[in-house]
Amino acid sequence: MTNHHDYYAIIIGAGHNGLVAAAYLARQGKKVLVLERRAIVGGSVVTESFGDDFSVDSVFTGGALRPDIVRDLKLPLPAVKEKPAFISLQPDGNHLMLNAESIRRFSEKDAARWGEFLRFMNRSAEILDVAYATIMPRLPMNFGIREGYGLLELGLELRLAGRKDMLNFIRSLPMTAQELVEEYFESETVKAAVASLGIHGFTLGPMGAGTGYTLIHNWMNRGGLAHVNVGKAGEITSALANAVKAFGGEIRTEAEVSSIKVENQTAKGVVLTNGEEISADVILSAADPKHTLLKLVGSRELPPEFIWHVQSIKMRGSMAKIHLQTDGRHGIPDGTVVLAPSINYLEKAYDAAKYGEISKNPYLEINTSGNVVSVHFQFAPYALKNSNWKVEGLEVEKLAIDTLAEYFPNLQSSIKAAKTITPKNLEEIYGLTEGDLNHGQLMLDQFLFMRPIPGWSNHKTPIDNLYLCGSGVHGGGGVSGAAGRNAVKILK
């Protein structure tokens, strides 16, 4: 590497993956600069205030980094000791809490199999975590010893899982969430509650192929069914930002990158919206692949077939967030609460999104943090067929409140203020193209060595010295930091 540049590495975006990459590089003694267009760090893993006594996890609810990242970077983040409750709402008020005792009210058989299901899901999550730590080779391209060694480790992990678990894990990936839960449970109430995790954050219904995989993916990121560290998402990225600085890295906020400077198919630096140019040996982008490659680089610098593949990445965001400041009388229990009465209900909620409509009977996931109630609303598609998000935000807010009021009569009278974040807000404020939380849908044709696109699964791009480190690459999606950590491995 030459040494005449301003920095060794520029990281575009101070989301959790960008900060993880920056911290690892700074720990190596590299001169690192993180550029963030907002006034605060965190990206979509952030806790914000929308008024007095109205602080919320704006986009992602809580979360936890991979334990090895916390150890490597010596982050002052406590381990999760108690698993929060996961509760499925019932019309009679006798809500289902997902544990053997509560499940027994619905099915003795399901209660008896609950332990077996937990064991399989936890083992599958461990295997998937190893897969996410493995840098995928650029199939069908040739790959070197380093990438081959990673696949060898993954193969060994599958073998150590035992023949039965290995086969069950592999066969579960293309399954529907419905098929997966039906292998364990008979109660429609139990099946729907568990299957809802497979569609959370994705524009898919529980009858969609590959939702077995997304069920395991979300289980792995949460460490089970329920969210952890609710109301504390910002603590994760604050700790990462402090680590970057402690290791000698720099972070600049309100510094939006307008383009990546490319000369002779090599990234040389970035240009900010104020015209400032900053050079670096390498550029790592934590923005989504579409934004990075089509907007910051530009199509004229890239091969036509590659452009076509990038343009074809499926984003399709379809969720909104409704945050309610209350006087505390809302009546919603602690933990993660879902409105998922049946598999058919969830599938019909998804049907509306397929036609560019907001679900009138939505899948909801609710979390409380003190006096604040946060509602994850699906399905609310980014691309509306007969309306637009300038006028539909209030409608989604009203629909969420009215739906929950059927279960919690005190909710409406307890509300003091509300903040709704639409798919359009997710794009414009948080930089999530088409409001997609994961920088690209986690689907069968967009995972493992096909993420973000086939042939480019190892963080590299056709532009030399330009790498992708955000949620849109293998290992990304949700809160974990794996994508940022893996991108640094490629630079060694």
C-alpha positions as CSV (number, residue, x, y, z in Angstrom):
1,M,0.0,0.0,0.0
2,T,1.1,3.6,-0.6
3,N,1.4,5.9,2.3
4,H,0.6,9.3,0.7
5,H,-3.1,9.2,1.3
6,D,-4.9,11.0,4.1
7,Y,-6.0,7.8,5.7
8,Y,-5.5,4.0,5.5
9,A,-9.2,3.4,5.5
10,I,-12.4,5.5,5.1
11,I,-15.6,3.8,6.3
12,I,-18.8,5.2,4.8
13,G,-21.6,5.1,7.4
14,A,-21.5,4.9,11.2
15,G,-24.0,2.1,11.6
16,H,-23.0,-0.8,13.8
17,N,-21.2,-2.7,11.0
18,G,-19.2,0.3,9.9
19,L,-18.2,1.0,13.4
20,V,-17.2,-2.6,14.0
21,A,-15.0,-2.5,10.9
22,A,-13.5,0.8,12.0
23,A,-12.8,-0.4,15.5
24,Y,-11.0,-3.6,14.3
25,L,-8.9,-1.6,11.9
26,A,-8.0,1.1,14.4
27,R,-7.1,-1.6,16.9
28,Q,-4.5,-2.8,14.3
29,G,-3.0,0.7,14.4
30,K,-4.5,1.8,11.1
31,K,-5.4,5.4,10.5
32,V,-9.2,5.3,10.1
33,L,-11.9,7.8,9.4
34,V,-15.6,7.1,9.7
35,L,-17.9,9.4,7.8
36,E,-21.6,9.7,8.9
37,R,-24.2,11.9,7.1
38,R,-26.4,12.3,10.2
39,A,-25.6,14.3,13.3
40,I,-25.5,11.1,15.4
41,V,-23.8,7.7,15.0
42,G,-25.6,4.4,15.0
43,G,-27.4,4.2,11.7
44,S,-30.5,2.1,12.3
45,V,-29.2,0.8,15.6
46,V,-29.8,4.0,17.5
47,T,-31.8,5.3,20.5
48,E,-33.3,8.8,19.9
49,S,-35.4,11.3,21.8
50,F,-38.6,12.6,20.2
51,G,-39.5,14.8,23.1
52,D,-39.2,15.0,26.9
53,D,-39.4,11.5,28.4
54,F,-39.8,10.0,24.9
55,S,-36.7,8.1,24.1
56,V,-36.9,5.1,21.8
57,D,-35.0,2.6,19.7
58,S,-36.0,4.2,16.5
59,V,-35.6,1.3,14.0
60,F,-34.0,-1.9,15.5
61,T,-35.3,-2.9,18.9
62,G,-32.4,-3.4,21.2
63,G,-30.1,-6.2,20.1
64,A,-26.7,-7.7,20.9
65,L,-23.4,-7.9,19.0
66,R,-21.7,-11.3,18.6
67,P,-19.9,-12.2,21.8
68,D,-16.5,-12.6,20.1
69,I,-16.8,-9.0,18.8
70,V,-17.6,-7.7,22.3
71,R,-14.5,-9.6,23.6
72,D,-12.2,-8.6,20.8
73,L,-13.0,-4.9,21.2
74,K,-13.3,-5.0,25.0
75,L,-16.7,-3.3,24.8
76,P,-18.4,-2.5,28.1
77,L,-21.6,-4.3,27.1
78,P,-23.1,-6.7,29.6
79,A,-24.0,-10.2,28.6
80,V,-27.7,-11.1,28.4
81,K,-28.6,-13.0,31.5
82,E,-32.4,-13.2,31.5
83,K,-34.4,-14.1,28.4
84,P,-37.4,-11.8,28.1
85,A,-40.9,-13.2,27.7
86,F,-42.4,-13.8,24.2
87,I,-46.1,-13.4,24.4
88,S,-48.8,-14.1,21.7
89,L,-52.0,-12.1,22.1
90,Q,-55.3,-14.0,22.5
91,P,-58.8,-12.5,22.2
92,D,-59.9,-13.8,25.6
93,G,-57.0,-12.0,27.3
94,N,-55.5,-15.3,28.4
95,H,-52.3,-14.7,26.4
96,L,-49.9,-17.4,25.4
97,M,-46.4,-17.1,26.8
98,L,-44.0,-19.2,24.9
99,N,-42.8,-21.7,27.5
100,A,-43.8,-25.3,28.2
101,E,-46.2,-24.4,31.1
102,S,-48.2,-21.9,29.1
103,I,-48.1,-24.0,25.9
104,R,-49.7,-26.9,27.9
105,R,-53.0,-24.9,28.0
106,F,-53.2,-25.2,24.2
107,S,-51.6,-28.6,23.7
108,E,-50.0,-31.2,25.9
109,K,-48.2,-32.6,22.9
110,D,-46.7,-29.2,22.0
111,A,-45.6,-28.7,25.6
112,A,-43.8,-32.0,25.5
113,R,-42.0,-31.2,22.3
114,W,-41.0,-27.6,23.3
115,G,-37.7,-28.6,24.8
116,E,-36.8,-30.6,21.6
117,F,-37.7,-27.6,19.5
118,L,-35.5,-25.2,21.6
119,R,-32.6,-27.6,21.3
120,F,-32.9,-27.8,17.5
121,M,-33.2,-24.0,17.1
122,N,-30.3,-23.2,19.4
123,R,-28.1,-25.8,17.6
124,S,-29.1,-24.4,14.2
125,A,-28.4,-20.9,15.3
126,E,-24.9,-22.0,16.4
127,I,-24.3,-23.5,12.9
128,L,-25.6,-20.4,11.1
129,D,-23.4,-18.2,13.3
130,V,-20.3,-20.3,12.1
131,A,-21.6,-19.9,8.5
132,Y,-21.8,-16.1,9.0
133,A,-18.3,-16.0,10.3
134,T,-17.1,-17.8,7.2
135,I,-16.2,-15.6,4.2
136,M,-18.1,-17.0,1.2
137,P,-16.0,-17.7,-1.9
138,R,-16.8,-16.1,-5.1
139,L,-18.5,-19.1,-6.7
140,P,-18.2,-20.1,-9.5
141,M,-14.9,-18.1,-9.5
142,N,-11.7,-19.9,-8.3
143,F,-10.9,-19.2,-4.7
144,G,-7.8,-19.4,-2.6
145,I,-6.5,-21.3,0.4
146,R,-7.9,-18.8,2.9
147,E,-11.4,-19.0,1.6
148,G,-11.1,-22.8,1.3
149,Y,-10.0,-23.0,4.9
150,G,-13.1,-21.1,6.0
151,L,-15.3,-23.6,4.1
152,L,-13.4,-26.4,5.8
153,E,-14.2,-25.0,9.2
154,L,-17.9,-24.7,8.2
155,G,-17.9,-28.3,7.0
156,L,-16.3,-29.4,10.3
157,E,-18.9,-27.6,12.3
158,L,-21.7,-29.3,10.3
159,R,-20.1,-32.7,10.9
160,L,-19.7,-32.0,14.7
161,A,-23.4,-31.2,14.8
162,G,-24.1,-34.8,14.2
163,R,-25.8,-36.4,11.2
164,K,-29.3,-35.8,12.4
165,D,-28.9,-32.1,13.3
166,M,-26.8,-31.5,10.2
167,L,-29.4,-32.9,7.9
168,N,-32.3,-31.2,9.7
169,F,-30.5,-27.8,9.6
170,I,-29.8,-28.1,5.9
171,R,-33.3,-29.2,5.0
172,S,-34.9,-26.5,7.2
173,L,-33.3,-23.6,5.2
174,P,-35.5,-23.8,2.0
175,M,-38.6,-24.8,4.0
176,T,-41.4,-22.5,4.8
177,A,-41.8,-21.3,8.4
178,Q,-45.2,-23.1,8.4
179,E,-43.6,-26.4,7.4
180,L,-40.9,-26.1,10.0
181,V,-43.2,-25.4,12.9
182,E,-45.6,-28.1,11.8
183,E,-42.9,-30.6,12.3
184,Y,-43.0,-29.9,16.1
185,F,-46.4,-28.4,17.0
186,E,-50.1,-29.1,16.4
187,S,-51.7,-26.0,18.0
188,E,-52.4,-23.3,15.5
189,T,-51.8,-20.7,18.2
190,V,-48.3,-22.0,19.0
191,K,-47.4,-22.5,15.4
192,A,-48.3,-19.0,14.4
193,A,-46.5,-17.4,17.3
194,V,-43.3,-19.1,16.4
195,A,-43.6,-18.7,12.7
196,S,-44.0,-14.9,13.1
197,L,-40.3,-14.7,13.8
198,G,-39.6,-16.1,10.3
199,I,-41.3,-13.1,8.6
200,H,-40.2,-10.3,11.0
201,G,-38.5,-7.6,8.9
202,F,-38.9,-9.5,5.6
203,T,-41.5,-9.1,2.8
204,L,-42.5,-12.7,3.0
205,G,-45.4,-14.7,4.4
206,P,-45.0,-17.8,6.6
207,M,-45.9,-20.0,3.6
208,G,-43.0,-18.6,1.5
209,A,-40.0,-20.8,0.7
210,G,-37.0,-19.9,2.7
211,T,-38.8,-18.6,5.8
212,G,-37.4,-21.6,7.6
213,Y,-34.0,-19.9,7.1
214,T,-35.2,-16.5,8.2
215,L,-36.7,-18.0,11.3
216,I,-33.3,-19.4,12.3
217,H,-31.6,-16.2,11.3
218,N,-33.8,-14.0,13.5
219,W,-33.5,-16.6,16.3
220,M,-29.8,-16.5,16.1
221,N,-29.6,-12.7,16.2
222,R,-32.0,-12.4,19.1
223,G,-30.7,-15.4,21.0
224,G,-34.2,-16.8,21.0
225,L,-37.7,-15.5,20.3
226,A,-37.7,-12.3,22.2
227,H,-35.8,-9.0,21.7
228,V,-33.0,-8.3,24.2
229,N,-31.7,-5.0,25.5
230,V,-35.0,-3.2,24.6
231,G,-34.6,0.6,24.7
232,K,-30.8,0.2,24.6
233,A,-29.9,-0.1,20.9
234,G,-27.9,3.2,21.2
235,E,-25.7,1.8,23.9
236,I,-24.3,-0.7,21.4
237,T,-23.2,1.9,18.8
238,S,-22.1,4.3,21.5
239,A,-19.8,1.7,22.9
240,L,-18.5,1.0,19.4
241,A,-17.9,4.7,18.6
242,N,-16.0,5.0,21.9
243,A,-13.9,2.0,21.0
244,V,-13.0,3.5,17.6
245,K,-11.9,6.7,19.2
246,A,-10.0,4.9,22.0
247,F,-8.1,2.9,19.4
248,G,-7.1,6.1,17.6
249,G,-9.8,6.3,14.9
250,E,-11.7,9.4,13.9
251,I,-15.5,9.8,13.4
252,R,-17.0,12.8,11.6
253,T,-20.8,13.3,11.7
254,E,-22.8,15.5,9.3
255,A,-20.3,14.5,6.7
256,E,-22.2,13.0,3.8
257,V,-20.4,11.2,1.0
258,S,-21.6,12.2,-2.4
259,S,-19.3,10.0,-4.5
260,I,-16.4,7.6,-4.3
261,K,-13.3,8.8,-6.4
262,V,-12.3,6.1,-8.9
263,E,-9.2,6.2,-11.1
264,N,-8.3,3.3,-13.4
265,Q,-10.8,1.0,-11.7
266,T,-9.3,1.8,-8.3
267,A,-10.9,3.6,-5.4
268,K,-8.8,6.5,-4.3
269,G,-11.0,8.4,-1.8
270,V,-14.3,10.1,-1.4
271,V,-16.0,13.4,-2.2
272,L,-18.3,14.9,0.4
273,T,-21.4,16.9,-0.4
274,N,-19.6,20.1,0.6
275,G,-17.0,19.4,-2.1
276,E,-14.2,18.3,0.3
277,E,-12.1,15.4,-1.0
278,I,-10.4,12.9,1.3
279,S,-8.1,10.2,0.1
280,A,-7.4,6.7,1.5
281,D,-5.8,3.4,0.6
282,V,-9.0,1.5,1.0
283,I,-12.7,2.4,1.2
284,L,-15.2,0.3,3.1
285,S,-18.9,1.1,2.6
286,A,-21.4,0.2,5.3
287,A,-24.2,1.6,3.0
288,D,-26.3,-0.8,1.1
289,P,-24.9,-2.3,-2.1
290,K,-27.3,-0.5,-4.4
291,H,-26.6,2.9,-2.9
292,T,-22.8,2.3,-2.8
293,L,-22.4,0.9,-6.3
294,L,-25.1,2.7,-8.4
295,K,-25.0,6.1,-6.7
296,L,-21.6,6.6,-5.0
297,V,-19.5,4.8,-7.6
298,G,-21.8,5.2,-10.7
299,S,-22.6,2.8,-13.5
300,R,-20.0,4.1,-15.9
301,E,-17.2,2.7,-13.7
302,L,-18.7,-0.8,-13.5
303,P,-19.2,-3.7,-16.0
304,P,-22.7,-3.9,-17.6
305,E,-23.5,-7.4,-16.3
306,F,-22.5,-6.5,-12.8
307,I,-24.7,-3.4,-12.9
308,W,-27.6,-5.5,-14.0
309,H,-27.1,-7.8,-11.0
310,V,-26.9,-4.9,-8.6
311,Q,-30.0,-3.4,-10.0
312,S,-31.8,-6.7,-9.5
313,I,-31.1,-6.9,-5.8
314,K,-34.5,-7.3,-4.1
315,M,-35.0,-4.6,-1.4
316,R,-38.8,-4.4,-0.9
317,G,-39.1,-2.9,2.5
318,S,-42.5,-3.3,4.0
319,M,-42.5,-2.3,7.7
320,A,-43.2,0.8,9.7
321,K,-42.5,1.8,13.3
322,I,-45.0,3.5,15.6
323,H,-43.6,4.8,18.9
324,L,-46.1,5.9,21.5
325,Q,-45.3,8.0,24.6
326,T,-47.8,7.1,27.3
327,D,-48.6,7.9,30.9
328,G,-47.7,4.3,31.8
329,R,-51.3,3.0,31.9
330,H,-51.1,1.2,28.5
331,G,-51.4,-2.3,30.1
332,I,-49.0,-4.0,27.7
333,P,-46.8,-6.6,29.5
334,D,-43.1,-6.6,29.4
335,G,-41.3,-8.7,26.8
336,T,-41.9,-9.1,23.1
337,V,-45.6,-9.2,22.3
338,V,-47.0,-10.4,19.0
339,L,-50.3,-10.2,17.2
340,A,-50.1,-13.5,15.2
341,P,-53.3,-15.5,15.8
342,S,-52.8,-18.0,12.9
343,I,-50.6,-18.9,10.0
344,N,-53.4,-17.9,7.6
345,Y,-53.7,-14.5,9.3
346,L,-50.0,-13.8,8.8
347,E,-50.1,-14.9,5.2
348,K,-53.1,-12.7,4.5
349,A,-51.3,-9.8,6.1
350,Y,-48.5,-10.4,3.6
351,D,-50.9,-10.7,0.7
352,A,-51.8,-7.0,0.9
353,A,-48.1,-6.0,0.4
354,K,-47.9,-8.1,-2.7
355,Y,-50.5,-5.7,-4.3
356,G,-48.9,-2.5,-2.9
357,E,-51.5,-2.1,-0.1
358,I,-51.2,-1.6,3.6
359,S,-52.4,-4.6,5.6
360,K,-55.7,-3.9,7.3
361,N,-55.2,-6.8,9.6
362,P,-51.4,-6.5,10.2
363,Y,-48.8,-8.6,11.9
364,L,-47.7,-6.5,14.9
365,E,-44.8,-6.9,17.3
366,I,-44.8,-4.7,20.4
367,N,-42.2,-3.9,22.9
368,T,-42.3,-1.5,25.9
369,S,-39.5,0.5,27.5
370,G,-40.7,2.4,30.6
371,N,-43.6,4.5,29.5
372,V,-42.9,4.1,25.8
373,V,-44.6,1.5,23.5
374,S,-43.0,0.7,20.2
375,V,-44.9,-1.1,17.5
376,H,-43.3,-2.9,14.5
377,F,-46.0,-2.9,11.8
378,Q,-46.1,-5.4,8.9
379,F,-47.0,-5.1,6.2
380,A,-46.6,-1.5,5.0
381,P,-44.9,-1.7,1.6
382,Y,-42.5,1.0,0.5
383,A,-44.1,1.1,-3.0
384,L,-47.8,1.9,-2.5
385,K,-50.0,1.3,-5.5
386,N,-52.8,3.8,-4.9
387,S,-51.3,6.3,-2.5
388,N,-48.0,7.6,-1.0
389,W,-46.3,7.8,2.3
390,K,-46.9,11.5,2.7
391,V,-50.5,10.8,3.5
392,E,-50.5,7.2,4.8
393,G,-48.3,7.7,7.9
394,L,-51.3,8.7,10.1
395,E,-53.4,5.9,8.7
396,V,-50.8,3.3,9.7
397,E,-50.5,4.9,13.2
398,K,-54.3,4.9,13.7
399,L,-54.6,1.3,12.4
400,A,-51.9,0.1,14.8
401,I,-53.4,1.9,17.8
402,D,-57.0,0.7,17.0
403,T,-55.9,-2.9,16.5
404,L,-54.0,-3.0,19.8
405,A,-56.9,-1.2,21.7
406,E,-59.0,-4.3,21.1
407,Y,-56.5,-6.1,23.5
408,F,-55.5,-3.2,25.7
409,P,-58.5,-0.9,26.4
410,N,-56.4,1.6,28.3
411,L,-53.9,2.2,25.5
412,Q,-55.7,5.0,23.6
413,S,-56.4,7.1,26.7
414,S,-52.8,6.7,27.9
415,I,-51.1,8.1,24.8
416,K,-49.5,11.5,25.2
417,A,-47.5,11.7,21.9
418,A,-46.7,9.5,18.9
419,K,-43.9,9.2,16.3
420,T,-44.4,7.2,13.2
421,I,-41.5,6.1,11.0
422,T,-42.7,5.1,7.5
423,P,-40.7,3.0,4.9
424,K,-40.0,6.3,3.2
425,N,-38.6,7.8,6.4
426,L,-36.4,4.7,6.7
427,E,-34.9,5.5,3.3
428,E,-34.6,9.3,3.7
429,I,-33.5,9.5,7.3
430,Y,-31.8,6.3,8.0
431,G,-30.4,5.5,4.5
432,L,-32.2,2.3,4.1
433,T,-33.0,2.0,0.3
434,E,-36.7,1.2,-0.2
435,G,-37.0,1.0,3.6
436,D,-35.3,-2.4,3.7
437,L,-34.0,-3.1,7.2
438,N,-31.4,-5.6,5.9
439,H,-30.0,-3.8,2.9
440,G,-31.5,-6.5,0.7
441,Q,-34.1,-9.2,1.4
442,L,-32.7,-12.4,3.0
443,M,-34.1,-14.8,0.4
444,L,-32.9,-18.1,-1.0
445,D,-31.4,-16.3,-4.1
446,Q,-29.8,-13.6,-1.9
447,F,-28.0,-15.5,0.9
448,L,-24.6,-17.3,1.5
449,F,-22.5,-17.1,-1.7
450,M,-25.2,-15.2,-3.5
451,R,-25.2,-12.2,-1.2
452,P,-25.2,-9.4,-2.3
453,I,-25.0,-10.9,-5.8
454,P,-23.6,-14.2,-7.3
455,G,-19.9,-14.1,-7.8
456,W,-19.3,-11.2,-5.4
457,S,-19.9,-12.7,-1.9
458,N,-16.5,-11.9,-0.3
459,H,-16.9,-8.1,0.3
460,K,-14.9,-7.2,-2.8
461,T,-16.2,-5.2,-5.8
462,P,-15.0,-4.7,-9.4
463,I,-13.4,-1.5,-8.1
464,D,-10.0,-2.3,-6.5
465,N,-9.7,-1.2,-2.9
466,L,-13.5,-0.8,-2.5
467,Y,-15.2,-3.2,-0.1
468,L,-18.7,-3.7,1.2
469,C,-19.1,-4.1,5.0
470,G,-22.8,-3.4,5.7
471,S,-25.9,-5.6,6.2
472,G,-26.2,-6.2,2.5
473,V,-23.3,-8.7,2.4
474,H,-23.0,-12.2,3.8
475,G,-23.3,-12.3,7.5
476,G,-25.4,-9.2,7.6
477,G,-29.1,-8.6,8.4
478,G,-30.2,-7.6,11.9
479,V,-27.8,-6.6,14.7
480,S,-24.7,-8.7,15.0
481,G,-21.6,-6.9,13.6
482,A,-20.5,-10.0,11.7
483,A,-20.4,-8.3,8.3
484,G,-18.2,-5.5,9.5
485,R,-15.8,-7.9,11.3
486,N,-15.6,-10.2,8.2
487,A,-14.8,-7.3,5.9
488,V,-11.6,-6.5,7.9
489,K,-10.4,-10.1,7.5
490,I,-10.3,-9.6,3.7
491,L,-7.9,-6.8,4.1
492,K,-5.3,-8.9,5.9
